[in-house]
Amino acid sequence: MRLSFVPLFAVATLASQAMAEVTHYPARGDSPQDLVIYSTLDNRVASILITAFQATRPDVAVRYEDLLASDIAARVIAETDAGLASADFVFSSAMDLQLKLANDGYGQQVEVESATNWPAWTKWQDTAFALTFEPAVLAYHIPSFPDGPPRSRLELLDWLAKAPDSLTRRIGTYDIESSAVGYLFIARDAEHFPDIWSLLRAMSRAGLQTFSTSQGILDLVADGRLVLGYNILGSYAAEQARLMPDIGFVLLRDYTVVVSRIAMVPRAAARPDLGRAFLAFLMSVEGQTLLSEKLRLPSVSPEVVGEGSGVAMQRAWGDQLRPIPVSPGVLAYLDQAKRQLFLRRWQKALALE
């Protein structure tokens, strides 16, 4: 039974439940069991995974809560600390927040047989697991680039210096103060590309616009209101490019940061057995193939090698790809003093202060 008593100190954090988009997937078998999932994945996309899982477990009903990454972390912490049952499975695009949960003891160890041969960088202490392989890409409005877009950051700097105002005033990227993945991309940029602040200043002079989500940028690239979207999550860009013929995207050849969606089973799960079962399904060949082929979220499994998989991408681009390891190293991006210093540099580069 899931407890309903909520101590007063947890009320404010748990109020985020009211903001969650909740979808129920009823069981199709007898004696239903309830699996609760918190995830940043849009329900429209997640439904494919849930339906496939329920085909193998018709006795399992699913309560799916679509939440922001920060709300997932806050909910798991507040519920656990209050002695309440939390989700049975969490899946988030914010690597740093997920690793902090795992590092702070809010996850539990899970043995997944199919993951024994996965690369070491994809998992940490059998608690946090990378399930996708998603590059940051440069999205562009194809009609605005008859000779092709810039293909490196130096080429982008050169383009910004020479392009007419009619093009340069239509550039977008994430607002790293509101987008966790946007912050992670820029933080990694600063490690790989010493001139990132020069690039951001050049973008700012060209009228850079910032957005909280990939979709907000891609919607404008689709009709030419923006001509470039920098550091866009590749999985979203690939999906929108399939649907909208004027969107193109490239992996910048100097380097390409790769992030992963991280899964874990919370320590306070009411049904950790169901959380483990869902994790095992997503890490199976069937689950990884669904992610890669149906959801266009490149897979991590070395056994899934088709077009669009992480394996295929690594074969094609090799060392150009720079995946962020699943390790406590990403917690450096959450250090408040370092974060505030980084955000001040961001604001200065964008002439926001």
N, C-alpha and C positions, 0 to 999 in steps of 0.2 A: 504494500500500500504506500502511495506517495503522500508524505506528510503535508498538511496545509497550514500549520502554524508558522508565522513569519515574525521574528523578532523586529522591534522597531528600527534598529540600526540597519536592517537590510531592506526596509521598505522602499527607499529611494532607488536603490539599484535594481531591485526586482520589479520596479514599475516599468522597466523596459519590456517586460512581457507584453504589456498592452500595445507596444509598438511593433511587435513581431508579426510577420505574415505567417499565419498558422494554417496548415493543410493537414487533413486527416485522410489516411489511406486505410480503409477497413480491412480486416483479415477475411480471407475467403474460406478458411477452414474452421474446424470446431475448436473450442476452448482457446479463444484468441489471447495472445500475449502482446503487451504493449512495448514498442521500441520508440524512444524519444530521441530526436535528432535536432541539434542546433547547427546551422550551417549558413555560410555566406553565398552558397550556390542558389541561383534563382530557382524557385519551385518548378517553373516550366521545364528547366533542364534536369533538376534533381528527380523529377517524376519518372524519368526513363530508368534511372538507377534503382529507384524504389520498386517500381513495377517488376523489373527483372529480378530483384532480390526476393520479392514476394512470390515469384514463380517457383523459387526453390524452397521458400518457407511460407506456405499459404496460411499457416497458423499465426503469423505475426502481423499485427496492426501497427501502423506507423503514425506518429504525431511529428510532423515536420515543421520546424520553426525557422523561417528565413530571417536572419538577423545581420546587423552590421558586425564586423569583426570585433570592434571594441565592446559591443554589447554582449557578444558571446563570452569573452573573457570576464567581463564584469559579472555576468549571470553565474558562471561556473564558480567564481571565487565567492560571491555572496551566498549562494545556495550551500556550498560546501561548508563555509565558515559558520553558517546559521544552523548546521546540522540537518539540512533538507536534502532530499534527493535531487540530483541535477540531471542533465541529459545522459543518455546511455552512450552517445556517440557525438563528437563534435568535429567539424570539418571547416577549415577557415583558410582564406588566402593570405592572412596576416601571419607570416612565419614567425616574426618576433614575438607577437602576443601568444601564439600557441606554444612556442618553446619556453616562454616564461611560465605558462601554466604547468608544463611538464617539469621544468627545473624546480619550481616551487612546490612540487608534490601534489598537484591537483589532478594528475593523470595516474593511470595504473599500467603496470607492465602487461604486455600481451604477446604471446608467442603465435606467430603466423607462419605456418610451414612453408607456404609459397614464397615468403620473403627471405628465406635463408640465403639465397644467391643474389639478392639485390645489392647494388653498390653500397659501400659503407656510408657514403655521404647522405643517403636517403632515409636514415633512421637514427634515432638516439635512444640508447638504453631500452630498446623494445617498448618505448612509451610514446614517442612522437614519430610519425611516418609520413614521408613525402609520397603523394599519390599522383602528382602531375608534374609536368616539365614544361613550364610556360615562359617563353622569352619575352623581353621588352622589345617592341618593334617601333619603327617609324611608319606611321600610317600617312597616306597622302591621297590627294584628290587627283586621280589619273589625268583628267583633261587639262589640269594646270601644269603638268610636267610632260610635254610631248617628247622630251629627250631623256626622261627618267628622273627620279628624285635624287637628292644627295644620298650617298651610300656609306658615308663615314661621318664622324663628328667634325673632322677638319673640313670635309666637303660642305657640311651644313654651315659651318662658320663662313666659308667662302661664299656660299649661296646667299647668306644673310647680308653679306657686305655688298653684293652686286645686284640682288634681285630688286625689281621695282616695288614701290610702296603698295601697289595694287595686290601684290602677292604677300609681302612680308607682314602686313597687318592682319594676317589670317592664320595665326599659329596657336596651337593649344597644347597644354600638358596638364598633368594632375596638380591640384592644389595640395601640396604635401602636408599642409596643416590639417586637412580634413580627410585625406586619403592615405591609409596605412601602406598600401602597396606603392603608391606614388613616392612616399617618404623613403621606403626601402630601396626603390630604384635609384633615386637621386643620391642616397647615402652610398650605395655601391658605385655609382658613377664617380663620386668624389675619390674613391679608392683606386679606380682603374684609369681615370682621365683627369690629370691635374688641371686642365683648362676648363673644367666643367663650369666654374663660376664665370669665366669669360664667355662661354657659350650661353649661359643663362642671361648675362647682361646683354649680349647681342640679341637674344630673343626678346628681352624686355624692351629694348630700343625699337624693335620691330612690332611692338604692340601685342606681346604675348598675352593670351587669355588662359586662365586656370579654371579647372573643373574638378568636382569631387569624384566623378566616375568616368570610366572608359566610354560608356554609352553616350554621355553628354558630349564628348569630343567627336566620336564617330558619327553621330547624327549630323553634325555640322560639316564634317569632312565629306559626307555622302553627297551633299548638294553644293559643295564649293564655298560655303560660308567660312570654312577653314580649309586651308590648303595642306597643312601639315599637323600631325599629332605626334608629339615626341614622347617616347617611353610608354607606349600604350601596351597594355597586356595583350600578348599575341593571340591568346585563345579567343578573345572578344573580337579582335581585328580580323582574324581568319573567318569567324562566323559571319560578321557583317560584310566582309568582302564577298562571301558566297552569295549573300542576299542582295547586295547593292553593287552594281557593276562599276561604279565610278570610284570605289574605294580600293586602293592598293596598299601593300605594306612590304617593308624590307627589313631584314635583320642587318643592322649596321656592321660592316665588316671589320672595323677596328676591334670591337668586342661586342658581345651581346650578353647582358645579364639575364639569368634564368631564375625564376622563382617557382616555388611549388606550393600547392595547397596541402596543408598539414592536417592529418587526422589523429585523433586520440580517443581513448575511452576514459572518461572522467573517473576519479577515485570515488566520487559520490553517486555514481550511476546506480539507479534502482535495479536495473537489469543489465549488469555488465556482460552477462552471457550473450545477450542479444546484441550489445554493442560490439563484442568481439566477433560475433557471427557476421555482422554487417561489414566490419573492417576486413575480415577474411575474404568476403565476397568481392569487395572493391580491389583487393590485392591479388585476386585470382586472375587467371588469363581471361576469363569471361568478363569480369568487371573492368579490367584494364583495357580490354578491347572496346568495351562500351564507351569508356571515357574517351578513348582516342578516336574511334570511328563515328560514334553517334553524337557525342557531346563536343567533339573537336577540342578536347583537353588532352594534349599529348601525354601518353602514358610513361611510366617509369620502368615497368617490368622489363627485364632483359629478354623475356619470352615473347613479347609483343613487338614485332619488327615491321609492321606494315607502314604504308605511307601515312604521315601525320603522327607517328609514334615518336617518343623521345629517342629511341634507339636509331630510327631513321634520320632524325635531325642531327644526332651526334655523328653519324656516318657522313652526312652531307657537309657539316660545318666544323666539325672537329674542335680544336682549341679556341676557335672564335667564341664558342659558348662558354659562359662562366656561371655555372649553377651555384646557388647559395647553399652551402652545406646545412643539413639539419643538425645543428649543434648549438650549445649555449653561446657560441660566438656571436650570434645575431642579437643577443641581449644587450650588446653594446649600444645598439640603436635606441634602446629604451632608457638608457641612463639620462635622467632628467637634465643634469647640467650640460652634458654633451648635446642633448636634443635642443635645448634652448640656444646654445651657441650656434648649432647648425641652422636652426630656424632664423636666427638673426642674420646669418650670412645669406640665407635664401631671401629674406625680406630686403636686405641691402642690394643684392644682385637684381632684384625685381623693382628696385627703387620704391619699396613700400614704406621706407622709413628714412 
